[in-house]
Amino acid sequence: MASKVGNPSMKSRLRQVRDTFLVFGSPLIGDAEIEEVVAVLRSGWIGTGPRVARFEEGMKEYTGSQHAVAVSSCTAALHLSLLVLDVGPGDEVITTPMTFVATANAIIHAGAKPVFVDVDRETMLLDPEKIEAAITPRTKVILPVHLAGRICAMDKILSIARKHNLFVIEDAAHCIEGRYREQRVGSISDLTCFSFYVTKNLTTGEGGMVTTDNPKWAQKLRALALHGMDLHAYHRFGDRGYQHYHVVEPGYKYNMTDIQAALGIHQLKRIEASWERRNAVWNEYQQAFSGLPVYRPAADEPGIRHARHLYTILLDHEDCGKSRDQLLKYLTENKIGVGVHYTPVHLHPYYRITFGYQEGCYPKAEWIGKNTVSLPLSARLTDQDVEDVIVAVQQFFTV
């Protein structure tokens, strides 16, 4: 961490940073997306149809996977991925407590038990050196989370999985543009789950995707995502005439609509340009905050591409005399939207009560959860927006 700075004489030069509120995670939506949505509405086909199929084909090409199945959210993607691997009651899934609760909730929905492993404090990711100690005869899956867009140590995780005959499902909600030693995220593990929530690098408002190279899993994913039917609505009501269907198992209502896919098709076309913009903002932040008493994101590892989803800084009160929550309050007062990613899952009431977790169980995740704050990082940010964020953070350490 950089040395402490602060100059009381600067207080007279402080200014209200913005007149309008800068929304955290506001997406960049272009005319192409808007026109495509309007075309969907005018077409009369607004459910799961041809645009969902186009979006799936685009994701297959982008990730290098053999199959891509669009669903209603990343939570649905995770749930279905566990089900196609026959994860259920009595099984355990190893994952990280430093994630959004959806990761662990999906494991609960499948009937299994989440088993947490602490993280590496610098990368904030699942620590592969701690995984094997958590494996039991009931372990069936390792579920790493690529937090903030930084990719987990997949070579080590896959090696452990192969050694113990376990499956690997990646939670890549933050990491669609990630690359790992020449491999694209989405083509590395058994199954990979993506999020297209409104704040994500690629958004469909709500939505998700599962990629896999296994055709049987892909077929089962499609059936489970739409009530367990063996044919999608597009094939039932298409211009080839009505198609009879059969329900092969009790599935779910997890399908994506053409309205959502209309956004995704065009978001995907400019995904690299959006990454370039976020990368430029990231680099500005890294340079601007180099002299502040904060922990900045760790440097990228050679051969690994960070997806640049979240830019987080961490404040340790003992080091700088100011707390994370003080910064949250100050930025909000200065009309800068902020986020916290995340309060560790095991500290939420449900997990405390159900599994008996308490503070001290995963100290590194807890330290991160107590001190982390996410700053605006979006392709929509203007140069002035970025300057405002920088000025506000710098001013915080002078008041």
N, C-alpha and C positions, 0 to 999 in steps of 0.2 A: 504494500500500500504506500502511496505517496506520503511525503511529510505533510504535517499540518500547515495550513496557511490561514490568513485572516488579518484584516487591517481595519481597526475601528474607525480610522479617519475616512474610510470610504462610505460610511453610513449616510453622509449627506448627499452622496451621489446615487443612492438607490432610487429606483423608479418602479412604478407599477408597470409590470412587463407587458400586459395585453389589455385590450378593451373587450375582446370577445373570447369566449371559452374555447380552448383547443381540446377537442374531443379525443380521448385516448383510443388508439386503434381504429380510427375512422378510415374506411376503405376507399380506394381509388376506383370509382365506377365511371366508365367512359360511355360515349354515345353508342358505341357498338353493342354494349350490353343492354342499354335501354331500348334500342331499336329491336334487338333480338327478343326481348321480353314482350314488347308490343306485338311482334310478329307471332309469338306463341299465343297470346291472348286472342288475336284475330283468327288464328288457325282453327280454334275450337278444340285443339288437343293440348290440354294444360296439365294432364297427369303424366304418368310414366310413359314415355314415347320415344320418338326418333331423336330428339335432342339429348335425352339421357344416353342413348346408344352412342351418339357422336362424342359426347363428353367422356364416356368410358373408353372409347377408342383413342381419344387424345391422351388420356391418362396412361393407357398401356404404352403408347409410343413414348411419352415423356419419361416414364419410370423404367421402361425396359422390361416390364412384366408381361407374362403371357395372358393374364386375365385381370380385369378390373371390374368391380361390382359397386355401383353407386347406391348409396343408402342415405337415410335421413339425417345422420349425424355421425360423428366419430364414436360417440358412446354406443350407438347401434352397431357400428363397425366392430368395435371391441367385443361387444356381447356376442354377435354372430360368429366372430372368429373363434371365440372360446367354444361355442356350441358345435361348430363343425369339427373341432378336435375332440369332441365328446367329453369336454370338461364339465364336471358336475359335482354333486354332493360327495364329500369325502376327499376331493382333490384339493391341492394347494397350487397357487400361482405366485411365483416370486416377482416382486416389483419394487418400486421406489416409493417412499413416503413423500418425496418432493415432486409432487405432480398435482394436477387438478383432480378432485375427488371422483370424476367420471371414470378414471382408470381403475380405481379400486371398486367403485360401485358396479362396474360391469362384471367384475369377478364375483361379487356378491349375487348379482342377477343370475349368473350362470349356476349358482348354488355352491360355488367353491369358496375357499378361504384365501384372502390375500395375505401373503407373508412378506413383510417389508425388510429391505436391506438398506443400510445407511449409504449415504452418498460420499463422493469425494468433494471436499469443501471448495476446492478451486474450480472444478468443472461443474459442480452441482448435480452431477449425473450418478446413476447407480454405480457403486464401486464393485467392479468385477472380482476383486480380491476377497470380497465378503460373501459371494454368492454360494460357493460350495458348502460353507458352514450352515447355510439355511436350507439345504436340500434334505428332504426326508423321503421315505418310500411313497408318500402321498403326493410329492411334487410332480406336476405334469407339464408346466409351462414356465418359461422365463419371459417376463414382459418388460423390456427396457423402455424408457421414455426419453426421447430426444428433446430435453428441456431447452426452451428458448431458441431452438434451432441448432444446438450443438449435438453432434452425434455421439452416442455411447461407443464404448470400446467393443465394437461388434465382433472383431476377430476373437477376442478372449471370451466373449459371451457365447458365441457359436461353438467354440471349442469345448467349453464347459457343457453346453447342451448336448453335443454329440457324445461326449464322454459318458453322460448320465442318461442318454436316450430321452431327451426332453425336447419339446417343441419351443420355438421362439416366435412370439408375436411382437412386432414393433409398434409402439404408440408414436406415430410420426405426425401428430396433430400440429406440431410446430415446425415441421422439417421437410416440406415438400421439395424444396430445391437442394436438399442435402446430397453430398457425394462422399463416399467412403472408399478410399483407395481404388478409384476408377469405377466403383459401383454406384449406381443411383439408388437412393432410398426408394424402396418399393420393389426392389429386385434382389434383396439381400437375404431375407429370412423366409420362414414358412408363410407368414402372412404379415401384411403391413397395413396399418389403419391411419387414414388421413382425416383431417377436419377442414371443413370449408365454412366454419362459423364466421360471423361478420368481421371479427378482428383478425382473422387469419390472413396469411400471405396471399392465398387465393380464396375468394369468398363466393359462396352461392347464397348468402344470408344465413341459411342453415343447411347442413349437408355433410356427407362424409363419403369415403371410398375405402374398399378393401382391395389390395392387390395380392396376387399369388400366382405361382406357376403350376399349381395343382388343379387340373380340370375338374376332378370330383368335388373338391372343396368349393370351387367357383360355382358349380351347378347347385350344390347344397346351399350356398350363400344366397343365391338368387331365389331359391324356393322359400327359404326361411324369411327373407326380407319382405315377402308378399304373401303372408298367410299360409305358407307351406304349399302354394299352388305350383304345379309343374309348368305353367305357362304364364308369362307376364301379360298385363292388360293390353299392351301394344299388339301382342300376337293374337289375343282373343278378339279384339275389335278392329283389326286392321282391314285393309282393302282386299285381303285374300278371302274374306268371309269369316263368319263367326267360328271360333275355335273352341271346342269343348276342353275343359280342364279338369284335373283331379287334384285334390288336396292330399299330399303325400305325408304330411306331418303337421302338427299344430304350430304354425309359424307366427310371424309378427307383422305389424304395419310399419315397416322400416324403409319403404321405397322412396327414392328421390323423384321429384316432379320435373317436367320439362321447363317450368318457369324457373326453377333453381338452376337446371343445367344450362339454360340460356345465358345466365351470368357466367357460369363456369367455362363454357366454350371459349368465350372471348378473354376471360381472365387468364386462361391457360396460354392463349396466343401471345400474351405480353408478359408472361411470368418472369422471363429472364431480364427484361427491361425493368420490371418492378424490383427484382432482386438487386440490380445494379444501383438503383436509386437508394434503396435501404442500406446497401453497403456503403454508399457515399456518406449518408447521414451517420451511420455507425462510426466510420472513420473520423468524422468531425467531432463526434462525442468523445471518442477515445483520446483525441489530441487535446480537446478543450478541458477535459477533466483530469488530465495527467498530473496537475499540480494540486489537486484537492485531496483531502484526507478521507478518501473513499476507496473501496475495492472495485476496480473496473473488471469487465469480463476478461477471462484468461485469453492468452494469445491462441490463435488457431494452430492446430497441429499440421505438419506437412502432409499433403496428400488427402486432407479432409476439408470439405467445404461446409462451412457454417451457413445455415439457411437464413440467418439474420431476422429471426422472428421477433425476439424481445431484446431490448438493450436494458440491462439491469446494473445498477450500482448498489453497493452495500455499505451501510454506515454502522460501525461498531461504536456505541456510546462511550465505551472505555477508551477508545483510541482518539475520537474527535470531539467528545463532549456534547454531541448532538445525536438525537435518535432518529430512526427511520420515520417514526410517526410524526415527528416535528417537521421533517422534510415533506411528507405527504400533505400536511396541513398548509405549509408555506406555499407549495406549488399550486395547490387547489385555490388558495386565496389569490394567487397571481394568475388565475385562469389557465393553468396548465393541467390537463388531465393526466392522471397517473394510475398505475396498477400495482398489485402485490401478487407475485407468482413464486411461491404460494405459502399459505399456512400449511405445514405438513399434514398429510391426511390423518395420521394417527392421533393428532391432537383435537380433531373435531369430535363433538360429543358422541355421535353414534359409534365411532370407532373406539373411543375411550370406554364407553359403557359396555359395548358388545364384546370387545376383545381384551379389555383391561389395560390398554395402553396408557402411559402417563409420560410426563416430561422426564427426559433423561434416557428414554428408550433408544432414540436415534439422534445423538447430540449434534452431529454435523448438519443434518437436515433442519434441526430446530434452530441452530445458529443462523442459517440462511433465512429461514422463515421469519425470524425476528428482525432481521436487518435489511432485507432486500426491498428494492423499489424499482419498478419498471417505468421507463420514460417513453414518451411517444416515439414510435418508429413505424413509419408508413410511407409507401410510395406517394401518398397524397400530400405529404408535408412540403410546404414551400420553404425557400431559403430563409424567409423571415420567421416562419414557425420554428425552424431549427435554431436560429439565433435566439429567439425568445426563450426556448427551453434552456439553452446554454447559459444565457444571462441569469435566468431565474435560479438555476442550480448554483452558479458561482456566487450570486448575491446572498443566498441562504447562509453561506459560510462567513459572511461579513456582518451579519446582524446578531 
